[in-house]
Amino acid sequence: MGRNRTWTFESTFGISLAEFSAISAKAERRLFRQALSDTDLSSLITLSDIDEIVASRNLVFPMVRISKDGGMLPPHQFTRASGLEVDAIRYVDSLKLFRCFRDGGTIVFRDMHRYWPPITELSWELTREIGCAVTVNAYLTPRDTQGLTPHFDYHDLLLVQVAGAKSWYSYSHNADLPLDNNNWRSIIRSVTMPPPPRDTPVAETTRLDAGDVLFVPRGSTHAARTSSEVSLHLALELQTWTGFDVALGVLRQVSSSRKLRTGVPYEIIADSGLTREVVSESIRDAQDLADGLDIDRLGWAIYRDSHVDLFETPVRLVSQYNSIASIEDSATFARRERILFAMRTEQDHVVVEVPDRVFRFPRALASAVELALSGHDVTLAACEAVGTPGHVTRRMFQTLVSEGILVPSAAAGY
């Protein structure tokens, strides 16, 4: 994808984020006819790109899956094991994959935002605008084929038709705001309603041609069928937050309370399992703790956990390793462009968090840390000029470099 194209809701769908939010809130399907031009589509991915990916990317299961006749094919039908070990990696076999496709299988390229750069850019740009993670799968379907039986998803979808055409079917049999039971929010199965049987009448049919985009709200039952040509479409999955996600985030934050971790007395469990008094007391304790929560910390925790599937700008191993030993006043670094992080002040410290680590620096370094993480080229000398000259600022700078947060400017990805 060329850098001249910026992916926003306004430029892509012709509506503002506020308008899109209202459509999602009403759970309305919406068709955006010819939202993407031929140039837009070719800058994202083409059928020739799919051939190149299969031929040269050494894909492994489950990066690729195949849907046929309403189910998923077992991996041995389109992969080859790298050895005899039980945990041997299963590589996609292009000949087996072709045979499955020829015989009516829909090839699902999962998480294309993780390895196809134009789609990585699309994913991150929309994620930055909408706030929640936007992940992308691609579906390659042979002619005159229905890949999946009627089903609903646990997230909003934007279906982008890239090549060929597909007729999308909607049904009156839908799920009411299902919660995601497949990823980090999986603690319950919120919807037990089965999908409609194959012979359920179709309520509406919408044909998508190349460049068309269809918004399908979560819980909306749908299926699709190709016409007389091969179809390629992208499914943009909007991993929106729900009130349930916020409640879970609160519970995770207050789990540090010793009072809430205290066991319910055995005699109560043995007698009735729970009493209204125990439930009310636990709710009161959780409410009291929740009222004092740091909203920024809570927001970061939910953001971090819901964005785990995004693809961060890679660290270049040898370059980064050598840069640790060669930090000089004039050496230019920058924060990696696509990275999950949070910065906040906390009593006597400025805190920097990445998904798996927390760093605390003296609060006097707040301006220096902010400069280092600004996304612009930065040097140690520049940080010392706004921070505390000497070893304290140098140690902060070295930490950010050695932890792969700051990288040599040429590798930052801007």
N, C-alpha and C positions, 0 to 999 in steps of 0.2 A: 504494500500500500504506500503510495507516495505521501510524503510529509505535507503536501499542499492540502490534503483532505483532513478536516477536523470533524470527528464524529460527535455530534451533539443531537439531542432530540429535535431541536429547532432546525438544524441543517439537514437532518436525515428524514424526519417524519413531518416537518412543517408545522409542528406544534411546540409549545413551550413545555418545560418540565411540569409546571403547575397544571396545564391542560392534560398532560399524560397522567399525572397523579389522580386527577378527577375521573378519568376513564377507568383507571385501575380500581379506584375506590367503588365505582358502580359495577365492577365486574362485567364490563361491556366488551364484547369482541369488537375489534375495529380494523378495517382494511385500509392500508395506505397504498394506494395504487401508484405504481411506478415511482416509488420513493427513492430508489437507487438507480443511477444511470448505468449504462454499460461500462463506462470508465470506472465507476465506483465498484462494480461487481468484479471486474477484472483485476482491480487493485487489491481486492480481498483474497479471492481464491477462484480458480477455474478448474474445469474438468482435467485439463492438462496438468495442473498442479497436483490434483489427486493422483494421477498416474505417477508423477515424480515422487510424491510422498511415499506411495506404496513401494516404488522401485528402489528408493535410496535411503529411507529414514530408519530402516531396521526396526519397525514397529513391534511392540510386544503386547500380549494380552495382559490386562483388559483395556489397553488403549484403543483397541479395535474389537468390536463385537458385531455379531450378525443376527438380525431379526428375520424370522421366516415363519409364516403360518401362525402368527400370534405369539410366538415364543422366541427365546434366544437359543441359537445353536450352541452345542458344547464346543469348547475351544479346540479340541483335537481335530475338528472338521476343517479348520482353517489356519492352524498353527503347527509348528514343529518344535519339539523339545530340544534344548541345547545339550542335553545329556540324559543319563539314566537315573539321576537322583530324583527323589520325590519332589524336591523344591526347585527342579530345573526350570530355568526361564523358558517360556514358550514364545518363540518368535513367529510373527505372521509369515505364512508361506504364501507368496504371491500367486502361485499356481492354484493352490487350494482355495485361496480367496476368490480368484477369478471363477472357479467352478461353482462356488456358492452363489456368486453374483449372477452368473449365467443361468443358474437354476432358480432364480427368483428371490434371492436373499438381499435384504437391505443392509448395507454396510454402515455401521455407526462408528464414526471417528470421534472418540470421546475427548473432551478437554483440549480442543484444538488451540485454545488460547494459551496453552502451555508450551507449544512447540512450533506454531506457524506465525512468524513475526507480524504480518499484517493483521491477523486476528487478535494477536496479543495487544496491539495498539488499540484496536476497536474495543476490546474488553476493558482495558484500563481507562480509556477516555470516557466511555459511558459510565464506568464505575465511579470515576471522580465526579461526574456530574450528578449522578443519582444517589450516590452515597453507599448503596449496597453493592455487593459483588455481582458482576455480570459475567457468567461463564458461558462457553460456547461449545456445542457439539455440532458435527456435520453429518448429514444423512445422504447417502448415495443409493438411489433406488432404480432398479431396471424398469424398462417400459411395462406398462399395463400391470402394475403390481401394487398391492397394499402391504406396506411394511409392518405396521403394528395394528392390532385390533383396537377397537374403541377403548380409550383410557383417559384418565385425568392426571395432571401433574400437581406437585405440591408447591409450585412457584409460578409466577407470571412468565409468559413466553412471548418473545418476538420472533416470528418465523420469517426468515429472509429467503426468498426463492432466488437462487443463484443461476441455475441452468435448468432448461426444460420447463415443465409445468406440472402442477399437482392440484387435484381437487380435494379440498379439505371439508370434512363432514362434521357438523355439530349436532348435538343431541339435547333433548330436554331433560335427560337423566344426568344430573350434575351433582358434584360434592359441594357441601357448604363450607367454604373456607378451611380446607384441610391443612393440618400442620405437617411440616416435613418430617417424615419418619425414616429418612435415609441418611441424613448427615449429622452434623454436630448437635442438632436439636433433638436427636432421637431418644426420647425417654418414654414416649407413649405412641400408640397408633391412634390418631385422632379420628380417622374415618374408617369405618368397617364396611361401608356400602360397597358392594361388588360393582365392577364396571358393567355396562349394559351388555346383554347377549348380542351375538353377531347379527341377529335378525331384527334388532331394535330399529324402528323407523328413523330415518335421518330427518332432523328438523330443518337444516339449512346446508346448502353446498356453496362453497366459495372457491373459485378457481384462482390459483396464483400462477402468474407468469413471471419470467425473469425480471427482477427489479421490484416486484410487489412484496409488501410486508404485511403480515397478519398478527395482530395482538390477540393472544388467547389468555384470559385470566386463569389463575390457579383454580382448580376444581372443575373447570369446564371440560367436559368429555369431548374428545375429538379423535378423528382418524383421517387418513389421507390415502389417495390412490393416484398413481402416475397415469399419464396418457400414452402417446405413441413414441415417446422418447425418454432417454435417461434423465432423471431428475437429481439435482443437487440442491439441498437447502441447508441453511444454518439455523439452529435453534439457540437463540440467546435466552439464557435462563437468568431471570432477575431474582436474586436471593434476598428478597425483601425481609425486613424485620417485622415481627408481629408483637402484640402486647404480651403474648406468651414468652417470646424470646427475652423481652425486657424483664419479665417476672423471673425467668430462670437465671438471668444475669444477676438480679438482685439476690436471689437465693445463694448463688455461688459466692457473692461478695460477703454475705453475712454468715457464711459457713465457718468463718474464723472465730465466731462467738463460742466461747466455752459453754455458755448456758444452753445454746441450741444444740451443742454436741453431746450434752448430758443424756444418758440413757433413760428411757421411760422405765419406772420401777417394774420389776418382774411381776409383782403381785397384780399390778394393773393389767399388764399384758396377759397374764394367765387368766385373769377374771373376765375381761371383756375386750382386750386388745387396745381399746381406746375409750376415753371418756370425753365428754364435751369440755370439761375443765382443762384436760391436757391439750386438746386442740386449740381452745381459746388462748391458753397461756402461750403456746408456741407461736400462734399468729401475732399476739401482742408483742412478744419478744422480737420477732422478725420485723414487725412494723416499726418498733422503736429503733432498731438498728438501721432499717432502710431509710428512716427520716434523716439520719446523720451521714448517709453515704456521700462520697465524693462522686458527683455526677460525671466529671471528666474521666475518672478511673473506670466507672461503670461503662460509660460509652466506649472507651478504648477496649475493654474486655469483650464487649459484644461485637464491636467492629473487627477486632483481631480474630475471634473465633469464627465469624461469618465470612471472612475473607481468606481462609486457609487455602482455598483452591486456586487463588490467583497466582500468576507466574511472575515472580519478582525478577528484576534485572539480574542476570547471572553474575557471579564473581569470577573473574579470570584468575585461575589459581596461581600460576607462576608469576604473573604480573603483580598480583596482590601480595604474594609472599615476599617478593623482592622489594616492594614499596615500603614494607614495614621497616626494613633496615636502612632505608634511604630517605627518611623524612628530613628535609632541609627547609630552611626558612622560605626558600623560593619555589619549592616543589608544589605543583598545583594539583589539588584534589577537588572532588565534588561528591555530594551524596548520590548514591545510586538513584536513578530516576524513578524506577518502580520498586518501591520498598514500603512495607508496612511498618510504621513507627509512630510513636507519640512522644511529645515533650511537654513537661509541666513543671511548675515550681512547687516545692513541698517543704515547708518549714525552712531549714537551712540548706536545702539542696535543690538542684535542678535535676530532674529525673528524665532519662531517655529510655523508652521501652521499645523493644522489637518483639516479635511473637514469642521467642523462647528465652529472652534475657532482659534484665533490668540493670541500668547503669545509673549511679548517683555521683554527681559532681558538686563541688562547693557552689553555693548560690551566687557567689561573686562571679562565676563563670557564665552566668545565664546569657549575657550578650554574645560571648564567644561561642557558646554552644549553638545559639540561634543562628549565628552567622555560618557556622560550619555546616548546619543542616538546611541552609536556605535553598539548596539546589543550584546555586551558582558556584563558579570556580572560586576556590578559597585556598589560602596558604596558611601555614603555621604563623608566620609573621603577622598576617592580617588578624588572626584570632588573638594573638598576644597584644595587638594594638587596642583591642576593645575589651580585653579580659585582664587577667593578672599576669604580667610578664614573668617569665621564668619557668621553672619545672612544673608548676601546677597546670598551666595551660598546655604545656608540651605533653604532659601525661594524659590529659583529656584528649588531645588530638591523636596521640598514639593509640589510645584505646579505641577511638572511633575508626581508625585505619585498621588496626589489628583485628577488629571484630567485623570488618567488611561493610561497615556503614558508609565510611568515606572510602572512595576508590580513586585511582589516578583518573584525571579528568577525561582522558581519551576513552576510558572504559565505562564512564558513568551512564551512557545510553541516551544522552540528550540529543 
